Amino acid sequence: MKNINIPMLLLAMLVILMFIAVGVAIAFRNVWLILLFIILGFAIMGYGISLKRKRK
């Protein structure tokens, strides 16, 4: 059985949470929150991908 990489799992869950927050911001019709959560989601995803590349 493989070990679970907890920090990367939490980072992935944080990215998913950011994109869920985009949906909530759309429901509130708040453009600034939509932009904020999209930018944060992609930034955190990019950080996770860069960490993965450094490990290999």
Backbone as numpy.savetxt, mean C-alpha at the origin, in Angstrom:
# Nx Ny Nz CAx CAy CAz Cx Cy Cz
7.20 -26.49 5.12 6.36 -25.30 5.12 7.25 -24.06 5.12
6.90 -23.10 4.29 7.70 -21.88 4.20 7.41 -20.94 5.37
8.45 -20.19 5.74 8.25 -19.17 6.76 7.56 -17.96 6.17
6.72 -17.34 6.95 6.01 -16.15 6.50 6.85 -14.93 6.82
7.06 -14.09 5.81 7.83 -12.86 5.99 6.87 -11.79 6.52
6.85 -11.63 7.84 5.88 -10.76 8.50 6.00 -9.29 8.06
7.22 -8.69 8.01 7.28 -7.28 7.60 6.74 -7.03 6.18
7.04 -7.93 5.26 6.54 -7.75 3.89 5.03 -7.98 3.83
4.53 -8.89 4.65 3.08 -9.12 4.72 2.37 -7.88 5.23
2.92 -7.27 6.28 2.32 -6.05 6.82 2.38 -4.90 5.81
3.48 -4.83 5.06 3.61 -3.80 4.04 2.56 -4.00 2.94
2.35 -5.24 2.53 1.35 -5.53 1.50 -0.06 -5.21 2.01
-0.31 -5.52 3.28 -1.63 -5.21 3.85 -1.84 -3.70 3.95
-0.76 -2.96 4.20 -0.86 -1.50 4.26 -1.19 -0.93 2.88
-0.60 -1.49 1.82 -0.92 -1.05 0.46 -2.39 -1.32 0.15
-2.87 -2.50 0.51 -4.27 -2.83 0.28 -5.17 -1.88 1.05
-4.79 -1.55 2.28 -5.56 -0.61 3.09 -5.61 0.78 2.45
-4.51 1.20 1.83 -4.50 2.50 1.16 -5.49 2.52 0.00
-5.56 1.43 -0.77 -6.47 1.42 -1.90 -7.92 1.23 -1.46
-8.14 0.60 -0.32 -9.49 0.57 0.25 -9.88 1.98 0.69
-8.91 2.70 1.25 -9.17 4.08 1.68 -9.49 4.97 0.49
-8.95 4.66 -0.69 -9.31 5.41 -1.89 -10.80 5.23 -2.17
-11.29 4.01 -2.01 -12.72 3.76 -2.20 -13.58 4.53 -1.22
-13.13 4.60 0.03 -13.86 5.36 1.04 -13.84 6.85 0.69
-12.68 7.34 0.23 -12.57 8.76 -0.14 -13.46 9.08 -1.34
-13.59 8.12 -2.26 -14.51 8.32 -3.39 -15.94 8.42 -2.88
-16.28 7.59 -1.91 -17.63 7.64 -1.34 -17.89 8.98 -0.66
-16.86 9.57 -0.04 -17.00 10.87 0.60 -16.88 12.03 -0.40
-16.53 11.71 -1.63 -16.35 12.70 -2.71 -15.32 13.76 -2.33
-14.22 13.31 -1.75 -13.15 14.21 -1.35 -11.94 13.96 -2.25
-11.70 14.88 -3.18 -10.64 14.71 -4.17 -9.26 14.67 -3.52
-9.06 15.48 -2.48 -7.74 15.54 -1.85 -7.39 14.23 -1.16
-8.37 13.61 -0.51 -8.11 12.31 0.12 -7.87 11.22 -0.92
-8.59 11.29 -2.03 -8.39 10.32 -3.12 -6.95 10.40 -3.61
-6.51 11.61 -3.90 -5.14 11.79 -4.39 -4.10 11.37 -3.35
-4.35 11.72 -2.09 -3.41 11.37 -1.02 -3.26 9.86 -0.89
-4.37 9.14 -0.86 -4.31 7.69 -0.67 -3.74 6.98 -1.90
-4.01 7.49 -3.10 -3.41 6.89 -4.30 -1.90 7.07 -4.27
-1.45 8.27 -3.96 -0.01 8.52 -3.91 0.66 7.69 -2.82
0.03 7.63 -1.64 0.59 6.81 -0.56 0.62 5.33 -0.93
-0.43 4.85 -1.57 -0.47 3.44 -1.98 0.64 3.09 -2.94
0.85 3.93 -3.95 1.91 3.64 -4.91 3.30 3.83 -4.30
3.44 4.80 -3.40 4.73 5.02 -2.75 5.11 3.83 -1.87
4.16 3.34 -1.09 4.43 2.19 -0.23 4.69 0.94 -1.07
3.97 0.79 -2.17 4.20 -0.35 -3.06 5.59 -0.28 -3.68
6.00 0.91 -4.09 7.34 1.07 -4.65 8.42 0.78 -3.62
8.19 1.19 -2.38 9.14 0.90 -1.31 9.26 -0.61 -1.08
8.14 -1.30 -1.10 8.16 -2.76 -0.93 8.87 -3.46 -2.07
8.66 -3.00 -3.28 9.34 -3.60 -4.43 10.84 -3.35 -4.36
11.24 -2.15 -3.92 12.67 -1.87 -3.79 13.30 -2.73 -2.69
12.58 -2.97 -1.60 13.10 -3.86 -0.55 13.26 -5.29 -1.09
12.31 -5.73 -1.89 12.39 -7.09 -2.44 13.57 -7.22 -3.38
13.82 -6.20 -4.17 14.97 -6.25 -5.10 16.29 -6.27 -4.35
16.38 -5.53 -3.24 17.62 -5.49 -2.45 17.91 -6.83 -1.81
16.89 -7.60 -1.50 17.09 -8.91 -0.85 17.61 -9.95 -1.80
17.29 -9.80 -3.09 17.73 -10.80 -4.08 19.03 -10.46 -4.69
